[in-house]
Amino acid sequence: MKCIECVCVLPVKKVMKTHLCLQKISEKACLFFDMSVDEVAIRNKKTAYVERRQMIMRAIKQNTKYTFKSIGKTFGGLDHTTVMHSVKKCIDKCDTEPHFNNTYNNLLSFIFD
């Protein structure tokens, strides 16, 4: 993951909605969760890590024009279908669990405000 002066070096579908690149979004999200970028990218199946990773991937997909493939590369080389599944799981959890939805909305405010 390289980010030079916030110039996005990973492929994008169209012009991004925000001026933040994947690296910057990941860093801000990790600050919010008090984790390192490496901890999020590591393939850890503990619920706390998985849910946080899902929220970050959804935030990136929802607020930028990055492809599932480029988001997957950022998270340790995950397959694009894994990212798609993670985003869907996050959406489902936000719909059914108010606490999860509240945390996700707080994350978005922290990153993009």
matplotlib code that plots the C-alpha trace (Angstrom):
import matplotlib.pyplot as plt

x = [0.0, 1.6, 0.1, 2.2, 0.7, -2.7, -2.4, -4.3, -2.1, -4.5, -7.0, -10.3, -13.5, -14.2, -13.3, -13.5, -16.2, -13.6, -10.0, -8.9, -7.0, -7.3, -4.2, -5.5, -8.9, -7.4, -5.1, -8.0, -10.2, -7.4, -7.1, -10.8, -10.5, -7.2, -5.5, -2.6, -3.1, -1.3, -3.7, -6.7, -5.0, -3.9, -6.3, -7.6, -11.0, -11.7, -15.1, -13.6, -11.1, -13.6, -16.3, -13.9, -12.4, -15.9, -16.8, -13.7, -14.2, -17.8, -16.8, -14.3, -16.7, -19.6, -17.7, -15.2, -15.1, -12.5, -13.2, -13.7, -10.4, -8.4, -9.9, -9.0, -5.4, -5.3, -6.4, -3.7, -4.6, -8.2, -10.2, -12.8, -15.6, -14.4, -14.7, -18.1, -19.2, -17.7, -19.6, -22.9, -22.4, -21.7, -24.9, -26.9, -25.5, -26.2, -29.8, -30.3, -28.0, -28.4, -25.1, -23.2, -24.9, -24.1, -20.4, -20.4, -21.9, -19.4, -16.6, -17.9, -18.1, -14.5, -13.1, -14.9, -15.6]
y = [0.0, 3.2, 6.7, 9.6, 13.0, 11.3, 10.5, 7.3, 4.8, 1.9, 1.5, 3.3, 3.0, 6.7, 9.9, 9.3, 11.1, 12.0, 13.1, 10.3, 7.4, 3.8, 4.2, 7.4, 5.9, 2.7, 4.7, 6.9, 3.9, 2.1, 5.2, 5.1, 1.4, 1.8, -0.8, -0.9, -1.2, -4.5, -5.8, -5.1, -6.5, -9.8, -12.7, -13.0, -14.7, -13.2, -11.4, -8.1, -8.1, -9.3, -6.8, -3.9, -5.0, -5.4, -1.8, -0.4, -2.2, -1.0, 2.5, 2.5, 0.9, 3.2, 6.4, 5.9, 4.5, 1.8, -1.7, -4.7, -6.0, -2.9, -2.9, -6.6, -5.9, -3.3, -5.9, -8.4, -9.6, -10.7, -11.9, -9.5, -11.9, -11.9, -8.1, -8.3, -10.8, -8.5, -5.5, -7.4, -8.8, -5.3, -4.0, -6.9, -6.3, -2.6, -3.4, -5.9, -4.6, -1.0, -1.0, -2.2, 0.5, 3.2, 2.2, 2.2, 5.6, 6.9, 5.5, 7.3, 10.6, 10.1, 9.3, 11.7, 14.7]
z = [0.0, -1.1, -0.7, -1.8, -0.9, -0.9, -4.6, -5.2, -6.8, -6.8, -9.7, -9.4, -11.4, -11.6, -9.8, -6.1, -4.0, -1.4, -1.6, 0.8, -0.6, 0.7, 2.8, 4.6, 5.1, 6.6, 8.9, 10.2, 10.7, 12.6, 14.8, 15.5, 16.5, 18.3, 16.1, 13.7, 9.9, 10.1, 12.7, 10.4, 7.3, 9.0, 8.5, 12.0, 12.4, 15.9, 15.8, 16.9, 14.0, 11.4, 12.3, 12.2, 8.9, 7.5, 8.6, 7.1, 3.8, 3.6, 4.4, 1.6, -0.9, 0.1, 0.0, -2.8, -6.3, -5.6, -6.9, -4.7, -6.1, -5.1, -1.6, -1.3, -2.1, 0.6, 3.2, 2.7, -0.8, -0.1, -3.1, -4.5, -3.5, 0.1, 0.1, -1.5, 1.2, 4.0, 2.7, 2.6, 6.1, 7.4, 5.7, 7.2, 10.7, 10.5, 9.6, 12.5, 15.3, 16.5, 18.4, 15.3, 13.2, 15.7, 15.7, 11.9, 11.7, 14.3, 12.2, 9.1, 11.0, 12.3, 8.9, 6.6, 8.8]

ax = plt.figure().add_subplot(projection="3d")
ax.plot(x, y, z, "-o")
ax.set_aspect("equal")
plt.show()
